[in-house]
Structures are given as C-alpha cells and as structure tokens.
Amino acid sequence: MTHRRIALVLLVAIGVGLLLTVVFVQWGDDAPTDKAAPLYHSGDSITFDNGGEFVISMAANPSTGYTWNADHNPNVTLVSSKQVAGGNLPGAPGTQEMTFQATDPGSTTLKLAYARSFESGVPPAKTADFPVTVRK
C-alpha cells in the first residue's frame, strides 16, 4: 500500500469511529439545571413573587459611554448587570441585561435611565419605566 492509501484508510476509520461515537454514546444533559429568570423588555409590566429574580433587557451600546442604571426602589434590588454583544464589529450595539430580585411585596414603578456616568448634571438620553408588582 502506498502512503496515500494508508492515510485514506486511516481517515475513513477515524470518521467511522467518530460517527459511531456520536450515534451510540449517550451524552449527558448539558442543559442548565437552574431555570432561567424571565426576561422583560421596554413596555412590559412585571409581576413577580417575593424573593424571585427577573431580568430586564434593554438596547444599549457601551462604546458610546452610555449604560442603563436603575433608581433605588423599595420593592426590588439590582443583583447584577451585563452587556450582551450584538455583533462582532467594534462599537456594534447590543443589549444590557439587568437582573433584579423582588425583595418586598407591593406595587411600584421601576425607573431606568440611560446615561453617561461621567456627565453629571446632564439629563439621561433615554428613560424607561416598568410597573412592578411583587406578590407575597
């Protein structure tokens, strides 16, 4: 056998082995064990059980210096915030996802402001209000 023929036989054998592995090996469930927090967008009303978490997703472009910030609220607490890229190009707009925890039963309005932290005294470029009801 020539070296070419040996290489071809080896590649076919590896391919068949990989195919059999994919078909017959039972893979574990890679799904997250925790249920993802519900996702809300501008204009949504939020009703949630006390102690639960929810996520608000807003269009954002951090390359401009703007970020969404939440006003203090007696019924919900900001847990975390992260930027989600909207593309591979530098400066591409994406979203900002803010995770909140319901901390005290009642009805309130969660107020968000899209502003630059380094521009004090300048009104936000955008605002968003979310009616929130936290159940006992």
N, C-alpha and C positions, 0 to 999 in steps of 0.2 A: 504494500500500500504506500502511496505517496503521502507526503506530509499534508498536502491539501485534503486528501480523502480522510485522513485520520482526524484532522481539525474539524471537518464537516461532520463526521460521525460523533465526535465529542460534543459539538454544538447541538446536534439533534438530541443526543442523550440528555444533555442538560435541560434543553427545552421541554422534553417529555417529562423529566423529573419535576420541573417547576410546575408544569400543567397538572400533573398528578397531585402535587402538594396542594395547589390551590383548590382542586376539585374535592379531594378526600380528607384533608386535615380540617378539623372543626376548630374554627378560630373563636376565641373568647369574645364576649360582647364588649366592644370598645366604647359604647355609649356612656356618657357621664351618668353616675349614679344619682346625682342630685338633679332635681327638676329645675330647669332654668327659670329665673324670675320673669314674670310677664313684662313685655316691652310696650311702652306707650310713646306716642308722638304728639306733636303740637295739635291742640284742639281736643284731645281726649280728656274725658272725665275718669278719675281714678277712685275706685272703691276697693278697700283692702282690709284684711284682718289685722288687728294689732299684733305686732311682732314680725309680720311678714315683710318681705322685700320685693320691690318692683324697680324697673329700670325705665328711665326716660331717655329717648334717643332724639337728638336734635342735630340738624345740619350745622356743620362747623368747619372752619378752615384755620387750624392753629398757626399756619405760616404767616397769617396776617396779624398775629398777636392777640386775636380775639378768642375768648373762651366763655363758656356758659358757667354762670355762678348762681347758686340758689340763695335766696334770702333766708334768714333764720325763720324757722317755722316750729310752732309748739307741738305739732302732731306728727311730723316726720323728720328724720335725721339723714343727712347726706352721709353715706357709707364710703363710697368711692366714685371716682370719675376716670374715664379713659377715652383716648382718642382712637377712632377706628378709621383706618386709611380708606379713601375712596378710589384709589388708583395707585399706579406705580410711579407716576410722574411727580417730581418735586413740586410742592405747592398745591397739589390736587386737593380739592375739597373732599371732606368725608363726613363723619358724624362724631359727636361726643356722646358717650353713654354714661349717665349718672345713675348710680344705684342708691336707692333710698330705703330706709327701714321705717315702717309705721310704728310710732312709739307711744302715742296717746290717743285714745278714742275721741272722735269729734269730727266736725266738718270745718274745712279751712280752704284757703287758696294758696297753692304753692307757686311762688313767683320766681321766675328765672330771668337773668339779664345777660345779654351777650355784649361783653365789654373788654377793654384792654386794661389790665391791672396797673400798667404804668401811666395811664391817663386819668389822674384823679380830677374830680370835678367835671368830667365830660360825661354827658348822658350816654347810656348804652345804645349801641347800634340797633339792637332788637330786644324785645321783651316777650315773655310767654307766661301765661297764667294757666294753671291746672287746678280745677276744682277737685279737692281730695276729701273723701270720707273714710275715716278709719273706724272700723267696727270693733266692738269688744271681743 
